[in-house]
Amino acid sequence: MKKLWIIMILICCVATGLTITSQFLIRDIDGKAFIYDRLDILAVGDSNLYSAFSPQLYYQLYQKKSYVMATANQSIDKTYQYLSEFLLHTHPQIILFETNPLYSSHNPTQSQETSLNLLSTDNHVQQMYTKKKRKDYLDEYGFYESRQIIPGLYFNHMKKTSEMFVIPEITKMYFEKIVDICQQYHIQLILLSVPSAIDWSMAKHNYVAFLAQNKNLPYIDLNLSKQVHINWLFDSRDGGIHLNNNGAIKVTRLLGQILEK
């Protein structure tokens, strides 16, 4: 019991020390601003996405214009609603769908009609073109920049299993709607899972991979990538849920390398 307390105290000391000295361990996002005259990539999802993908850095590295259409705890019906609004006004070449909303606790539990309100205060299209921030903590391209480090002690959150984390039928319905609307506008839909030691698992990966194969869609799961090199001691702002600047730089850079191929 005494040893356990000593270990816990040491962990707390390390975590506190890393948090205090984060200003010396975290990197700045050295991106480049741009004007939306066209859109190459639209990324949709929740807070995992807006913490992991920087459009300004992507533009500096690959000269492609992108926007992050993500909100905290975004449900799958909201993803479809926002996507429908966007595609009435702009047609990107690629839509990246970050897959965590498939498992959102805020997802609808029964079928309901999705009503579009293009004049609402949550209108992403208007905010993108007017460079109005959706939230104080998001930049004008939809990215959350974080210079905070809170480490997480995770070494293998993607343990091998054949199990699948199956989603409810109502969630499948909205996923089908997202697939259909991308096909309607002839836009390449790519499924993406960004690194999250808390929110993602092998069982979720297995099911999303099944969906991707069934719909003949590309699927990029960076939780399994050996090239992204996420270090949960330094690359998370909250102990393994979301990435900070360090992690976002790694994800944005590698994602560009994959997409440019």
Disulfide bonds with the S-S distance in Angstrom:
none
